[in-house]
Structures are given as structure tokens and as C-alpha cells.
Amino acid sequence: MTFGSLVPFAEPAHCRDLPSPYYNESHDRLRKAAREWAEEHIMDVAYEWEEEKKSVDPAVYQQAAKDGIVTCLAFGTKIPKKWAKPDGTVFGGVKVEEWDGFHDAILIDELHRNGSLGVGQGLFGGLQIGCPPIYHFGSQELQDRVLPDILSGKKRVCLAITEPNAGSDVKNLSTEAKLSEDGKHFIVNGTKKWITNGIYSDYFTAAVRTSGKAGDTHGISFLLIPNTEGVTRRRMYMSGQHCAGTTFLSFEDVKVPVENLIGEKDKGFKMIMTNFAHERLMIVLVAQRLTRVCMEDAMSYAHRRVVFGKKLIESEVIRNKFAHMARVIESQQAWIEAIVYAIDNLPKEEANRRLGGTTALLKAHASICLELVAREAVQILGGIAHTRGGVGERIERIRRDVKGVAIPGGSEEIMLDNGIRQEVKLALGLGAKL
């Protein structure tokens, strides 16, 4: 039985009732629940939140927490049983032990069907990348102290790594955290830039330098910094994604309890790199849904618009555009599913080692595909897709948001290079003679 839009390539193949080895009834149930939730709460808010440069509605975030969406997105592919509902399920009625990478992918996919990178990232972007270091590497005391409020929606968290002079080159960060004389606090000084959800957050999962100098991988630590005295936040306005709450953070003699150290002191670089893996896949999943939104709206328009006495879809030139859009969308779906399956079926350390390079390449591929599809969709709609609001609203917004996929989480150029370097290193380690 088909689910969702019947427009060609607007939905993944399994929604078109094609057999798949990856999906089961629990995945279908989750997709239905996620679509209903998105339709009720976020499907029609993008234009208002984005164009009026509003913050996300706190009531919507609270509803997401109440319904269990926040918990699912905070943990991603594996949800600890202690955070399930009393009946042992999570959002969508999925049993906690059933939850896997495909459930995570479906939830991310559905929450971006409104065609807004800003809404999805404004609500959940910081959570998805700021929370994992806490439960993967944080002490039990730290988890017990902060996770209940985060998962209930009382507190928000984001990731703070990027600095004015340290983006993809993480080891170049210079924000310092020095121990106080009594050894009870870290005193933090420095700045962070382009921090998604920073303006909304109560906690910043921050990469700080606890020893060494800029350029060293050793000496970097993860520290959970509360929004407290000495923290200054300034909202940044980007080309798009206005409601994502992108922020410039300043830390001036901020006192952070030593108990807020995440993992081992001076050994945070590897943790940061590990955290990037899911962030990059998350960006890929968002980009993939945005390509399908472009396809859906452009295809629908091409069947209505009459030019020179015939519908646009009757033009060979227009069908050629759709063919190229479809081939990259569907091939990318296959690549995504292969990686998600591999992650689910490999030990975590092994998955990070063997899939890091491939995921980097996929992340670059996703932004390249989105740029192609968004451009062609704009060309098909013409001026309507160059106008904010109206029939071409989603396509126009996606075209502006392409760089919000191509740059964060590692730029296209660095991901392409990183992917090949990692794959060559892996091959040599297996004994390849290159």
C-alpha cells in the first residue's frame, strides 16, 4: 500500500510499496506518526518563522518533548531503555529495543518535509549534536544531573565547536579552559561562532583547549558549559535558516564545575571526530528530503503550467531535467540506506573506523545533489521560484538553504578530500599495495 505523495520520486521507494530488506511494520508506523505530528505542528510554520526572522515557538518544542520526539532525536540510533515510556515504547509506539538507524532516519526525514532547513534545525539541530557527547562520554553523575531536564524539554543544549578561526580545522580552536586555583572550576575564555541553537540553549557542549596550543590535537577537551554569568550571546543572521538561532558566543571568565568535564581531560579530539559521524549523516538525511520536496513541487507545477500551448511536462527539455533530478535522488537513497544498515550492524568503533570516509563522501555528495536539484527546480518554475512565498515558496527557500548543507559539519571540499584520505588509509591498513 502506497503512503504519502503519489508524485514521482517525491517519496522513498518503500513508501511507493516497493519491497525493501530494510523496513518493517515498526518503521511504517513511525513514519505515519511522524507525518501526522509534522502536519499538525510544523508543516505550515516555515514561512512565518523564517520570513519574520522569529525564534522557534517554545510551545512546539515542548510538545515535541512531551510526545517523545526529543528523546528519540537526542539518542539517535540506540535509545537506552531507562528513557523509554512506562510501556517500553518511544514515539510512534516503537519498542525501545526495536529502535534502529532507520527509525532515526525516518524521523529526521519526516520533520523536514515542510521544506525548511531552518525549522528542523531550529527545533532539534542543537539537541542532535550537542546531546550525544554527554551520554556517550559523560560521567553517570553528569548524565543524571542534566539529561532529565534536556529530555523533558525543560532545558536545551547545543554543540559549540566552531570559532572565528577554527571551523573544519578543529584542532585550531583556541577557547581556553584553565583550572581555578582551588581546582573546583574551569575558567573559560574565548569565542564560538555559527552555533546552531545557541540563542535558545541552557547548555553548550563545547570544545575547549585545556592544554597545548592552537594546532595541537592533544589538549582539547569537551566541557558542558551552562548559560551563566560571563556568557554573552549574539544572534547571527544568515542567508536563510533564520529560526535556527545561529549564534555568536563569548565566554569571559566563565566558571564551570570540574564535574562538567565530558570524558577525559585533553583527550576530546577523538570524541569530537566521533560525534561528527552522526552529524554528517543527519545533514545527508535532511538534504535528501529537501531534494524530494523540490521534485514534488516542480513536478506538480509542470503538470499544471501551460507554455506555448502545452504543459511543461510535455516538453522534452523539462523531462530531461526531471530525469537528472530523479537519478541523483534515487541513487543517493540507496547509498544512504546502505550506510545506515552498515552502522546498525557493525560495532560502534568498527563503524566509525570503516565508514567515516564513506560518510564524508556521502555528505559532500548530498550537498552537490541538492544544489543540482534545487537549481533545476527553480528553472522549471521560473520567476515563481525566485519569489518568497506562494507556489514556489519551498523551492525558493531550499535554494537559499543549499549552503546550509554544503558548509556545516565539514565543507564539501574538505569532506571530499577527507573521504579519500580515510579510504586510502583503511585500504593500506588492510594490506593493499598502492
DONULUM-404291 format. One record per residue (C-alpha): residue in three letters; x, y, z. Coordinates in steps of 0.25 Angstrom, whole numbers, plus 5000, padded with zeros to 4 digits. Example, Ala and Ser with C-alpha at 12.3 -4.5 7.8 and 13.67 -1.06 7.14 Angstrom:
BEGIN
[pt "ALA",[5049,4982,5031]] [pt "SER",[5055,4996,5029]] 
//
This chain:
BEGIN
[pt "MET",[5000,5000,5000]] [pt "THR",[5006,5013,4996]] [pt "PHE",[5008,5024,5006]] [pt "GLY",[5008,5039,5004]] [pt "SER",[5010,5047,4991]] [pt "LEU",[5008,5040,4978]] [pt "VAL",[5017,5050,4971]] [pt "PRO",[5028,5042,4964]] [pt "PHE",[5041,5042,4973]] [pt "ALA",[5034,5050,4984]] [pt "GLU",[5035,5039,4994]] [pt "PRO",[5045,5028,4997]] [pt "ALA",[5043,5015,4989]] [pt "HIS",[5037,5007,5001]] [pt "CYS",[5026,5018,5002]] [pt "ARG",[5023,5014,4988]] [pt "ASP",[5021,5000,4993]] [pt "LEU",[5033,4994,4987]] [pt "PRO",[5039,4982,4994]] [pt "SER",[5051,4986,5003]] [pt "PRO",[5060,4978,5012]] [pt "TYR",[5062,4990,5022]] [pt "TYR",[5048,4993,5026]] [pt "ASN",[5037,4986,5035]] [pt "GLU",[5024,4990,5041]] [pt "SER",[5030,4998,5052]] [pt "HIS",[5037,5007,5042]] [pt "ASP",[5024,5009,5035]] [pt "ARG",[5017,5012,5048]] [pt "LEU",[5027,5022,5052]] [pt "ARG",[5026,5029,5038]] [pt "LYS",[5011,5030,5039]] [pt "ALA",[5012,5036,5053]] [pt "ALA",[5023,5046,5050]] [pt "ARG",[5016,5051,5037]] [pt "GLU",[5003,5053,5046]] [pt "TRP",[5011,5061,5056]] [pt "ALA",[5018,5069,5046]] [pt "GLU",[5005,5072,5039]] [pt "GLU",[4999,5077,5052]] [pt "HIS",[5011,5085,5057]] [pt "ILE",[5021,5090,5047]] [pt "MET",[5016,5088,5033]] [pt "ASP",[5011,5102,5031]] [pt "VAL",[5020,5110,5041]] [pt "ALA",[5033,5111,5032]] [pt "TYR",[5029,5124,5024]] [pt "GLU",[5025,5131,5037]] [pt "TRP",[5037,5127,5045]] [pt "GLU",[5047,5129,5034]] [pt "GLU",[5042,5142,5027]] [pt "GLU",[5039,5149,5040]] [pt "LYS",[5052,5144,5046]] [pt "LYS",[5045,5139,5058]] [pt "SER",[5050,5129,5068]] [pt "VAL",[5044,5115,5068]] [pt "ASP",[5031,5114,5076]] [pt "PRO",[5035,5109,5090]] [pt "ALA",[5021,5102,5091]] [pt "VAL",[5024,5094,5079]] [pt "TYR",[5038,5089,5085]] [pt "GLN",[5030,5086,5098]] [pt "GLN",[5020,5078,5090]] [pt "ALA",[5032,5070,5083]] [pt "ALA",[5038,5067,5097]] [pt "LYS",[5024,5063,5103]] [pt "ASP",[5022,5053,5091]] [pt "GLY",[5035,5047,5092]] [pt "ILE",[5042,5053,5079]] [pt "VAL",[5052,5060,5087]] [pt "THR",[5057,5047,5094]] [pt "CYS",[5057,5040,5080]] [pt "LEU",[5066,5050,5074]] [pt "ALA",[5075,5052,5086]] [pt "PHE",[5079,5038,5085]] [pt "GLY",[5079,5035,5070]] [pt "THR",[5081,5021,5066]] [pt "LYS",[5080,5014,5080]] [pt "ILE",[5071,5018,5091]] [pt "PRO",[5074,5014,5106]] [pt "LYS",[5063,5006,5112]] [pt "LYS",[5063,5015,5124]] [pt "TRP",[5058,5027,5115]] [pt "ALA",[5046,5019,5109]] [pt "LYS",[5032,5022,5113]] [pt "PRO",[5026,5013,5124]] [pt "ASP",[5021,5003,5114]] [pt "GLY",[5035,5001,5108]] [pt "THR",[5032,5009,5095]] [pt "VAL",[5036,5022,5089]] [pt "PHE",[5030,5032,5079]] [pt "GLY",[5021,5025,5069]] [pt "GLY",[5019,5013,5078]] [pt "VAL",[5032,5007,5075]] [pt "LYS",[5038,4998,5085]] [pt "VAL",[5051,5003,5090]] [pt "GLU",[5059,4990,5087]] [pt "GLU",[5053,4991,5072]] [pt "TRP",[5059,5005,5070]] [pt "ASP",[5070,5006,5060]] [pt "GLY",[5077,5015,5050]] [pt "PHE",[5065,5014,5040]] [pt "HIS",[5055,5019,5051]] [pt "ASP",[5065,5031,5053]] [pt "ALA",[5066,5033,5038]] [pt "ILE",[5051,5033,5036]] [pt "LEU",[5048,5043,5048]] [pt "ILE",[5058,5053,5042]] [pt "ASP",[5053,5051,5028]] [pt "GLU",[5038,5054,5032]] [pt "LEU",[5042,5066,5041]] [pt "HIS",[5047,5073,5029]] [pt "ARG",[5036,5070,5019]] [pt "ASN",[5032,5085,5020]] [pt "GLY",[5044,5088,5012]] [pt "SER",[5050,5097,5023]] [pt "LEU",[5064,5094,5028]] [pt "GLY",[5062,5106,5038]] [pt "VAL",[5050,5100,5045]] [pt "GLY",[5056,5086,5047]] [pt "GLN",[5070,5091,5051]] [pt "GLY",[5063,5102,5060]] [pt "LEU",[5056,5092,5068]] [pt "PHE",[5065,5080,5068]] [pt "GLY",[5079,5083,5062]] [pt "GLY",[5086,5086,5075]] [pt "LEU",[5080,5075,5082]] [pt "GLN",[5084,5064,5072]] [pt "ILE",[5099,5068,5072]] [pt "GLY",[5100,5074,5086]] [pt "CYS",[5094,5063,5094]] [pt "PRO",[5102,5051,5089]] [pt "PRO",[5115,5054,5095]] [pt "ILE",[5108,5055,5109]] [pt "TYR",[5103,5041,5109]] [pt "HIS",[5114,5035,5101]] [pt "PHE",[5125,5040,5109]] [pt "GLY",[5120,5048,5121]] [pt "SER",[5120,5042,5135]] [pt "GLN",[5108,5036,5141]] [pt "GLU",[5107,5047,5151]] [pt "LEU",[5107,5058,5139]] [pt "GLN",[5096,5050,5131]] [pt "ASP",[5087,5048,5143]] [pt "ARG",[5088,5063,5146]] [pt "VAL",[5085,5069,5132]] [pt "LEU",[5079,5058,5123]] [pt "PRO",[5065,5058,5131]] [pt "ASP",[5063,5073,5128]] [pt "ILE",[5068,5072,5114]] [pt "LEU",[5059,5061,5110]] [pt "SER",[5047,5067,5117]] [pt "GLY",[5049,5080,5109]] [pt "LYS",[5052,5088,5121]] [pt "LYS",[5066,5091,5117]] [pt "ARG",[5072,5092,5103]] [pt "VAL",[5086,5088,5099]] [pt "CYS",[5095,5091,5086]] [pt "LEU",[5109,5088,5081]] [pt "ALA",[5119,5099,5082]] [pt "ILE",[5132,5095,5074]] [pt "THR",[5133,5105,5062]] [pt "GLU",[5141,5118,5065]] [pt "PRO",[5144,5130,5056]] [pt "ASN",[5158,5124,5053]] [pt "ALA",[5154,5109,5055]] [pt "GLY",[5144,5103,5046]] [pt "SER",[5146,5089,5039]] [pt "ASP",[5161,5090,5045]] [pt "VAL",[5156,5087,5059]] [pt "LYS",[5170,5086,5065]] [pt "ASN",[5172,5101,5062]] [pt "LEU",[5162,5105,5073]] [pt "SER",[5167,5114,5084]] [pt "THR",[5156,5116,5094]] [pt "GLU",[5163,5113,5107]] [pt "ALA",[5158,5106,5120]] [pt "LYS",[5168,5107,5131]] [pt "LEU",[5167,5101,5145]] [pt "SER",[5164,5110,5156]] [pt "GLU",[5174,5111,5168]] [pt "ASP",[5165,5102,5177]] [pt "GLY",[5163,5092,5165]] [pt "LYS",[5148,5093,5166]] [pt "HIS",[5145,5100,5153]] [pt "PHE",[5150,5102,5139]] [pt "ILE",[5151,5117,5136]] [pt "VAL",[5147,5118,5121]] [pt "ASN",[5150,5130,5112]] [pt "GLY",[5148,5130,5097]] [pt "THR",[5138,5131,5086]] [pt "LYS",[5130,5122,5078]] [pt "LYS",[5123,5125,5064]] [pt "TRP",[5112,5120,5056]] [pt "ILE",[5106,5112,5067]] [pt "THR",[5093,5106,5063]] [pt "ASN",[5082,5108,5074]] [pt "GLY",[5092,5115,5083]] [pt "ILE",[5082,5126,5085]] [pt "TYR",[5072,5116,5091]] [pt "SER",[5081,5107,5099]] [pt "ASP",[5083,5106,5114]] [pt "TYR",[5096,5097,5112]] [pt "PHE",[5107,5097,5102]] [pt "THR",[5115,5085,5099]] [pt "ALA",[5127,5092,5096]] [pt "ALA",[5141,5088,5091]] [pt "VAL",[5151,5095,5099]] [pt "ARG",[5166,5096,5100]] [pt "THR",[5171,5091,5114]] [pt "SER",[5186,5090,5110]] [pt "GLY",[5195,5091,5098]] [pt "LYS",[5194,5102,5087]] [pt "ALA",[5185,5104,5075]] [pt "GLY",[5189,5094,5064]] [pt "ASP",[5190,5082,5075]] [pt "THR",[5180,5071,5075]] [pt "HIS",[5185,5067,5089]] [pt "GLY",[5180,5077,5100]] [pt "ILE",[5166,5078,5094]] [pt "SER",[5154,5075,5104]] [pt "PHE",[5139,5074,5104]] [pt "LEU",[5132,5083,5114]] [pt "LEU",[5118,5085,5117]] [pt "ILE",[5117,5100,5119]] [pt "PRO",[5104,5105,5125]] [pt "ASN",[5098,5118,5121]] [pt "THR",[5103,5126,5133]] [pt "GLU",[5110,5139,5137]] [pt "GLY",[5121,5142,5127]] [pt "VAL",[5113,5136,5115]] [pt "THR",[5109,5146,5104]] [pt "ARG",[5100,5142,5093]] [pt "ARG",[5098,5150,5080]] [pt "ARG",[5089,5145,5069]] [pt "MET",[5095,5143,5055]] [pt "TYR",[5086,5145,5043]] [pt "MET",[5090,5136,5031]] [pt "SER",[5085,5136,5017]] [pt "GLY",[5074,5126,5022]] [pt "GLN",[5071,5117,5033]] [pt "HIS",[5067,5130,5042]] [pt "CYS",[5059,5122,5052]] [pt "ALA",[5071,5112,5054]] [pt "GLY",[5076,5122,5065]] [pt "THR",[5090,5123,5059]] [pt "THR",[5099,5130,5070]] [pt "PHE",[5112,5136,5073]] [pt "LEU",[5116,5132,5087]] [pt "SER",[5126,5139,5096]] [pt "PHE",[5132,5134,5109]] [pt "GLU",[5138,5143,5119]] [pt "ASP",[5144,5137,5132]] [pt "VAL",[5132,5127,5132]] [pt "LYS",[5133,5117,5144]] [pt "VAL",[5129,5103,5140]] [pt "PRO",[5129,5092,5151]] [pt "VAL",[5140,5082,5148]] [pt "GLU",[5129,5071,5149]] [pt "ASN",[5124,5077,5135]] [pt "LEU",[5136,5071,5128]] [pt "ILE",[5132,5061,5118]] [pt "GLY",[5141,5049,5116]] [pt "GLU",[5156,5050,5119]] [pt "LYS",[5163,5064,5120]] [pt "ASP",[5172,5067,5108]] [pt "LYS",[5166,5055,5100]] [pt "GLY",[5154,5061,5094]] [pt "PHE",[5159,5062,5079]] [pt "LYS",[5155,5048,5076]] [pt "MET",[5141,5049,5083]] [pt "ILE",[5139,5061,5074]] [pt "MET",[5142,5054,5062]] [pt "THR",[5133,5042,5066]] [pt "ASN",[5122,5052,5068]] [pt "PHE",[5123,5057,5054]] [pt "ALA",[5119,5044,5048]] [pt "HIS",[5105,5044,5052]] [pt "GLU",[5104,5059,5050]] [pt "ARG",[5108,5057,5035]] [pt "LEU",[5098,5046,5033]] [pt "MET",[5088,5055,5039]] [pt "ILE",[5091,5066,5029]] [pt "VAL",[5090,5056,5018]] [pt "LEU",[5076,5051,5022]] [pt "VAL",[5071,5066,5023]] [pt "ALA",[5077,5069,5009]] [pt "GLN",[5071,5056,5003]] [pt "ARG",[5057,5060,5008]] [pt "LEU",[5059,5075,5002]] [pt "THR",[5062,5069,4989]] [pt "ARG",[5049,5061,4989]] [pt "VAL",[5042,5074,4993]] [pt "CYS",[5048,5081,4981]] [pt "MET",[5044,5069,4972]] [pt "GLU",[5030,5069,4977]] [pt "ASP",[5027,5083,4975]] [pt "ALA",[5034,5085,4962]] [pt "MET",[5027,5072,4956]] [pt "SER",[5013,5077,4961]] [pt "TYR",[5015,5090,4955]] [pt "ALA",[5020,5085,4942]] [pt "HIS",[5007,5077,4940]] [pt "ARG",[4999,5090,4942]] [pt "ARG",[5007,5101,4935]] [pt "VAL",[5003,5103,4921]] [pt "VAL",[5014,5109,4912]] [pt "PHE",[5013,5111,4897]] [pt "GLY",[5000,5103,4896]] [pt "LYS",[5005,5091,4904]] [pt "LYS",[5008,5087,4918]] [pt "LEU",[5022,5088,4923]] [pt "ILE",[5023,5073,4925]] [pt "GLU",[5021,5071,4911]] [pt "SER",[5034,5077,4907]] [pt "GLU",[5046,5068,4905]] [pt "VAL",[5055,5078,4911]] [pt "ILE",[5047,5079,4924]] [pt "ARG",[5046,5064,4925]] [pt "ASN",[5061,5063,4923]] [pt "LYS",[5063,5072,4935]] [pt "PHE",[5054,5063,4943]] [pt "ALA",[5061,5051,4939]] [pt "HIS",[5074,5056,4944]] [pt "MET",[5068,5060,4957]] [pt "ALA",[5062,5047,4959]] [pt "ARG",[5075,5039,4956]] [pt "VAL",[5083,5046,4967]] [pt "ILE",[5071,5046,4977]] [pt "GLU",[5069,5031,4976]] [pt "SER",[5084,5027,4975]] [pt "GLN",[5086,5035,4987]] [pt "GLN",[5075,5028,4995]] [pt "ALA",[5082,5015,4992]] [pt "TRP",[5095,5020,4997]] [pt "ILE",[5088,5025,5010]] [pt "GLU",[5081,5012,5013]] [pt "ALA",[5094,5004,5011]] [pt "ILE",[5102,5013,5021]] [pt "VAL",[5090,5013,5031]] [pt "TYR",[5090,4997,5030]] [pt "ALA",[5105,4996,5032]] [pt "ILE",[5105,5005,5044]] [pt "ASP",[5094,4997,5050]] [pt "ASN",[5101,4984,5048]] [pt "LEU",[5115,4988,5052]] [pt "PRO",[5121,4990,5066]] [pt "LYS",[5122,5005,5068]] [pt "GLU",[5137,5006,5068]] [pt "GLU",[5137,4998,5055]] [pt "ALA",[5126,5006,5049]] [pt "ASN",[5134,5019,5052]] [pt "ARG",[5147,5013,5046]] [pt "ARG",[5141,5007,5034]] [pt "LEU",[5130,5017,5030]] [pt "GLY",[5136,5030,5033]] [pt "GLY",[5142,5033,5020]] [pt "THR",[5129,5028,5012]] [pt "THR",[5120,5036,5021]] [pt "ALA",[5129,5049,5018]] [pt "LEU",[5128,5046,5003]] [pt "LEU",[5113,5044,5004]] [pt "LYS",[5111,5057,5012]] [pt "ALA",[5119,5064,5000]] [pt "HIS",[5110,5057,4990]] [pt "ALA",[5097,5061,4997]] [pt "SER",[5100,5076,4996]] [pt "ILE",[5104,5075,4982]] [pt "CYS",[5092,5067,4979]] [pt "LEU",[5083,5077,4986]] [pt "GLU",[5089,5089,4978]] [pt "LEU",[5087,5082,4965]] [pt "VAL",[5072,5078,4968]] [pt "ALA",[5069,5092,4975]] [pt "ARG",[5075,5099,4962]] [pt "GLU",[5067,5091,4953]] [pt "ALA",[5054,5092,4961]] [pt "VAL",[5056,5107,4961]] [pt "GLN",[5058,5107,4945]] [pt "ILE",[5045,5099,4944]] [pt "LEU",[5037,5109,4952]] [pt "GLY",[5044,5121,4947]] [pt "GLY",[5040,5134,4954]] [pt "ILE",[5031,5127,4963]] [pt "ALA",[5042,5120,4970]] [pt "HIS",[5050,5133,4971]] [pt "THR",[5039,5139,4979]] [pt "ARG",[5038,5138,4994]] [pt "GLY",[5024,5132,4998]] [pt "GLY",[5013,5126,4989]] [pt "VAL",[5014,5114,4980]] [pt "GLY",[5029,5113,4979]] [pt "GLU",[5031,5116,4994]] [pt "ARG",[5038,5103,4998]] [pt "ILE",[5047,5102,4985]] [pt "GLU",[5051,5117,4987]] [pt "ARG",[5055,5115,5002]] [pt "ILE",[5062,5102,4999]] [pt "ARG",[5071,5108,4988]] [pt "ARG",[5075,5119,4998]] [pt "ASP",[5078,5108,5009]] [pt "VAL",[5087,5099,5000]] [pt "LYS",[5100,5105,5006]] [pt "GLY",[5094,5102,5020]] [pt "VAL",[5096,5087,5016]] [pt "ALA",[5109,5089,5008]] [pt "ILE",[5117,5096,5019]] [pt "PRO",[5113,5092,5033]] [pt "GLY",[5118,5078,5038]] [pt "GLY",[5130,5079,5029]] [pt "SER",[5130,5087,5016]] [pt "GLU",[5129,5080,5002]] [pt "GLU",[5143,5081,4999]] [pt "ILE",[5149,5076,5012]] [pt "MET",[5139,5065,5012]] [pt "LEU",[5143,5060,4998]] [pt "ASP",[5158,5060,5002]] [pt "ASN",[5155,5054,5016]] [pt "GLY",[5147,5043,5010]] [pt "ILE",[5158,5039,5000]] [pt "ARG",[5169,5040,5010]] [pt "GLN",[5161,5031,5020]] [pt "GLU",[5158,5021,5010]] [pt "VAL",[5173,5020,5005]] [pt "LYS",[5177,5019,5020]] [pt "LEU",[5167,5008,5022]] [pt "ALA",[5172,5000,5010]] [pt "LEU",[5186,5001,5013]] [pt "GLY",[5183,4996,5027]] [pt "LEU",[5177,4984,5021]] [pt "GLY",[5189,4981,5013]] [pt "ALA",[5186,4988,4999]] [pt "LYS",[5198,4990,4990]] [pt "LEU",[5196,5004,4985]] 
//
